[in-house]
Amino acid sequence: MSIQTHTQTATQADTVTRELTEEVLATVRGKFEAPEGSTAETPYEDMEFDSLVLLELAVHLTKEYGVEVTDDEILDAADVTRTAALLAGKGARPHG
């Protein structure tokens, strides 16, 4: 792989992750009612998301993006940004 091709691939991956981050953040703010002011870097713990909410989020994201995501993986990811990277790593693509 040439340096240019590698750079293009990395840029595309960054774009996918960024778009997934925006979509997942919209989901946690809307469907899961994250507190006002929550950002993609706000830990789920600070959003007061308990294990049940994380399980519901895992089920929602699995259905939404067609990739298997567990509540333990989301717990380990700890925030929206890392959850989006997890989704991207499993082959999920943004809808927008």
C-alpha atoms as one frame of an Amber mdcrd trajectory, in Angstrom:
protein
   0.000   0.000   0.000   1.400   3.372  -0.961   1.696   6.184   1.565  -0.996
   8.136  -0.291  -3.392   5.158  -0.249  -2.677   4.578   3.447  -3.334   8.251
   4.189  -6.614   8.173   2.230  -7.691   5.026   4.092  -6.833   6.601   7.457
  -8.744   9.755   6.504 -11.785   7.705   5.469 -11.644   5.784   8.774 -11.439
   9.066  10.695 -14.465  10.373   8.794 -16.468   7.213   9.527 -15.607   7.389
  13.230 -16.422  11.109  13.413 -19.808  10.599  11.727 -20.596   7.598  13.942
 -19.670   9.715  16.971 -22.205  12.363  15.925 -24.914   9.742  15.367 -24.306
   7.899  18.647 -24.196  11.205  20.538 -27.559  12.165  19.022 -28.920   8.784
  20.151 -27.713   9.084  23.751 -29.016  12.653  23.939 -32.380  11.837  22.357
 -33.457   8.252  22.951 -31.458   7.767  26.159 -31.906  11.291  27.542 -28.286
  12.053  28.437 -28.044  15.111  30.666 -27.892  18.508  28.978 -24.325  19.475
  28.215 -23.173  15.878  27.649 -20.494  15.623  24.987 -18.966  12.705  23.106
 -16.213  12.612  25.737 -18.548  12.650  28.756 -18.186   9.288  30.497 -21.364
   7.205  30.613 -20.913   7.092  34.375 -21.170  10.906  34.511 -24.348  10.648
  32.417 -25.630   8.356  35.178 -26.123   5.515  32.704 -26.471   2.336  34.746
 -25.981  -1.226  33.520 -29.566  -1.445  32.261 -29.186   1.701  30.153 -25.890
   0.400  28.737 -27.577  -2.911  27.877 -30.398  -1.034  26.133 -27.837   1.094
  24.279 -25.973  -2.047  23.189 -29.172  -3.611  21.847 -30.122  -0.385  20.073
 -26.688   0.043  18.447 -26.598  -3.628  17.408 -29.936  -3.245  15.634 -29.133
   0.205  14.241 -25.736  -0.668  12.739 -25.986  -4.415  12.151 -22.900  -5.287
  14.195 -22.873  -7.144  17.510 -22.086  -4.833  20.421 -22.315  -5.956  24.042
 -23.025  -3.903  27.129 -19.600  -4.935  28.474 -17.931  -3.490  25.366 -19.831
  -0.237  25.811 -18.919  -0.171  29.501 -15.259  -0.664  28.551 -15.504   2.036
  25.871 -16.744   4.409  28.605 -17.933   7.235  26.314 -19.510   7.991  22.949
 -16.237   8.683  21.134 -14.774   5.289  22.028 -18.104   3.570  21.382 -18.099
   5.029  17.864 -14.533   3.774  17.338 -15.668   0.338  18.546 -18.527   0.364
  16.047 -16.231   1.497  13.222 -13.769  -1.257  14.110 -16.584  -3.803  13.740
 -17.439  -2.473  10.289 -20.397  -0.203  11.133 -20.987   2.692   8.799 -22.832
   5.955   9.497 -26.282   6.467   8.032 -25.749  10.083   7.028
